[in-house]
Amino acid sequence: MKTALVGNQNSGKTTLFNLLTGSNQKIGNWPGVTIERKEGTIKGSKISIVDLPGIYSLSPYTSEEDVSRIYIMEEKPDLIINIIDSTSLERSLYLTTQLLELNVDVVIALNMSDILLQNGIEININKLSESLGCSIIPISAKKNTGVKELIDLIKSKNYIHNQRIKIYPPDVEETITKAEKHVPKENELHKRFIAVKMIENDPRYLVVLNEHTKNEIKQIEQKYDMDGEQLIASLRYDYIGMLKKDCLIVHPHKESITDRLDRVLLNKWAAIPIFIVIMGLIYLLSIGIVGGIFTPLLDMLFNADGDITLTISYIFGSSSFDLYFKGLGPLLGDWLSSIGGSPWLVSLVENGIVSGVSSVLGFIPQLFILFIFLSFLEASGYMSRIAFFLDRVFHKFGLSGKSLIPFVVGTGCSVPGIMSTRIVEDENEKKSTIALTPFIPCSAKLPVIALFAGFFFPSIGWLVSLSFYVFAIVLILFYGIIFKKLLFKGEHSSFLSELPAYQMPTFSHLMRDVWDRTWSFIKRAGTVVLLCSVIVWVLASYSWTFQYVASDISQSMLAGIGNAFAWFFYPMLGGHWSWAATASAIQGMIAREQVVSSMSVIASLSGGTSVFTSSAFSFFNGWSAYAYLTFIMFSIPCVATVSSMRKEYGSWKLTLFTVSFQLVNAWVLASLIGGIGWLISL
């Protein structure tokens, strides 16, 4: 028996899938798309289940909806488990009405009905089940209640078989019946669903209809004064409205916690200041406290070599300790030397591999804390609310709330952020969003910010980190207007969202999400960063004639490459010619965290005990550090992001224009900041 799990995003679908399958699951990607595919076996049975991507409809607006539709139509599951968020009933039931038009049995898992009851609203489940013609099991995925009953129902097959209820007025139903006669034989299994799609003018189901049926569809559109797609959507919502009226029982109740929180957190004057304060506190804790304590300790564990001074920074100052300690790199170097290892091998292991990779791994504690808070804000419902609130602000600058989703996703990584622009229907708005999403500081940029902010701004490093998010938002709003007026002209779409109630995320879900993000970062450090660190070491250790020049890396190939482009960075570095800073910035175009790794390798080969005490980078001051950071934050994104931009644009010409714009913008801003600092220091 083949089962599919279908539901909206943030409906508890992933939590339910984990409860249904336990450890009996495997994860991969859907063929042809970089969308995660989860498969498993329902506990205590041989019933297979596929967790389809979170969707809001079966219309081909996004790749996730396309994947789900193709799977249902072509793989022909025996049963669909449709998870519904009771607190967002109207939004959830829209997808349900589409699923019930398919020739597949549907069982509804009614999630979070306990939360709805706390708000004084009760669902008459028997009446709703009778109206929809399918079985409904109330569950709480968060509390793991009702899941056993759901599994027992599926295993017994005693659920109500899909009756494909008729939800449209008689004249529309008559037109659907006539359209069904034109459905190709290969799609006859789901002929009602496809006939409705024909009326909606869905491009995936355009078939040759006879003139009489075409005219009837036109007459229906004229009668209701809507095109086919608008008509079907409107009639679905009319039916859902009737269901809510008949099946919801509203009890007198006190103002809900959600209402009380919204009155404060979404206050038109206080919402944005509160959001900034929340993000500031997050960076204070992750960068200012955790970073100041754990980053020096991890650096010591990997790179300390004998007598050292360990400095632990915290909010109001710092403490220093004189220690004798040998880290992993020097220990391995000593061991290799003791067994007769060549100087170049010792240097490769100690100054290349260990120093390069550890420079990135040292920021894992900061990222871990950051991911915990961001995941909490997303799972609690706060992020979706602030996105909805900011829609009004963004509209004034040529963007809509739909653009906010890629920006929020981009805080983790720009690649999925750009991929999520598929939810933006308007092509001009989508192009603007693709071009601006890389401005949001992603997790790969955090180590670069933390390295510079921790050294040059030890007491306000968290504030420097936050400033780049504010900087990014200002740039996005500014260029949003420019793009709308000059490049990507057109009307911008609205952001429609039914906001779920606030909820306390489950610990297991929170930690799973945090672990996935952290492990992804670790894997990059163990693959991309490791490879790039070795390449940097080779280029910095050998001359163009392949002579080993580790004692004078200014004669190396890397120095030659850096010197060829150092003029470009001269203004932002306050009038300093630095091949090392240049080479590190170029490396950052492969992967942003590689800037830190490259600087660490160069510093190690230069004999410095830390990056900014080495001769290669000792020229940096507060102004040039902030200017250099500005360039790294807003310049050409990493290779993976550029590739994703090309895929979403569908045009190399537009991709090259975008990366050129990003490069020029970053250079101008960084040069202005560096130039101001240069003038002040004269």
Secondary structure, DSSP 8 states (H G I E B T S, - for coil): -EEEEEE-TTSSHHHHHHHHHTT-EEEEE-TTS--EEEEEE-TTS--EEEE----S-SSTTSHHHHHHHHIIIII--SEEEEEEEGGGHHHHHHHHHHHTTSSSEEEEEEETHHHHHHTTEEE-HHHHHHHHTSEEEEEBTTTTBSHHHHHHHHHHT-S--------S-HHHHHHHHHHHTTS-GGGGGGHHHHHHHHHTT-GGG-----HHHHHHHHHHHHHHTS-HHHHHHHHHHHHHHHHHHHHEEE------HHHHHHHHHT-TTTHHHHHHHHHHHHHIIIIIIIIHHHHHHHHHHHH-EEEEEEEEEETTEEEEEEEEEE-HHHHHHHHHHHTT--HHHHHIIIIIIIHHHHHHHTTHHHHHHHHHHHHHHHHHTHHHHHHHHHHHHHHTTT--GGGHHHHHHTTT-HHHHHHGGGG--SHHHHHHHHHHGGGS--TTTHHHHHHHHHHHSTTSHHHHHHHHHHHHHHHHHHHHHHIIIIIS-S----------------HHHHHHHHHHHHHHHHHHIIIIIHHHHHHHHHHHHB-TT--B-TT-GGGSHHHHHHHHHHHHHTTTTTS---HHHHHHHHHTTT-TTHHHHHHHHHHHHTT-SSGGGSTTTTT--HHHHHHHHHHHHHSS--HHHHHHHHHHHT-HHHHHHHHHHHHHHHHHHHHHHHHHHHHHH-
